[in-house]
Every structure is written in C-alpha cells, then in structure tokens.
C-alpha cells in the first residue's frame, strides 16, 4: 500500500504486527521524526505486552530510513529518530546503517 501519510502507514503496520504479520515500513529520513512519538508509544506498549502472561509473540517493527541506505545521506541525515528509542533504554533494538542496496539486502536477510 502506498500513501503519503507516514502516521497512517505506521498505524497500519502496527495493527498488522499485532495480528501476527511481518512487515517493513520504508520512509524518508526527513519524515521520520513525525513517526518518533508513535514509535515510542508502541515501544511502551511492547513492554507491557511482553509482561502479560496471556499474550502471544508479536512481529518485529522494521523501519527503513531511506536517506541512510542510499547515496544522498550527506545532505539529508537526521539521526534524531535513531537517538530517541536508543536513548530511552528499550531492550531489543537493533540499528543497521547499510551504505548501499546490497548491504541493505544483507541486513534485511
């Protein structure tokens, strides 16, 4: 699905993950700070989800910031989105910064 509304796409993905699906959200790094608040709220939700004994496993949230993995990274770099969840001390966060399309495919694998 392609829509020019990052919060809507992230909401769709989070609902899909909660129902057992797997997915990746591709977004331009300049728009990622728009998703930061929703992502932090979801991470707080995951803390409570994991502690509840009746919950099932949930898919991982995968967000690809396209300015980091393509050649335009110098003029469009904004590391705020990466710094927010890492600075909050959430467990289970992995950050990959591939430098080209081949490294991106290897990190997704």
Buried (B, 14 or more C-beta within 10 A) or exposed (E): EEEEEBEEBBEBBBEEBBEEEEBEBEBBBBBBEBBBEBBBEBBEEBEEBEEEEEEEEBBEBBBBBBBBBBEEBEEBEBBEBBEBBEEEEBEEEEEEEBEEEEEBEEBEE
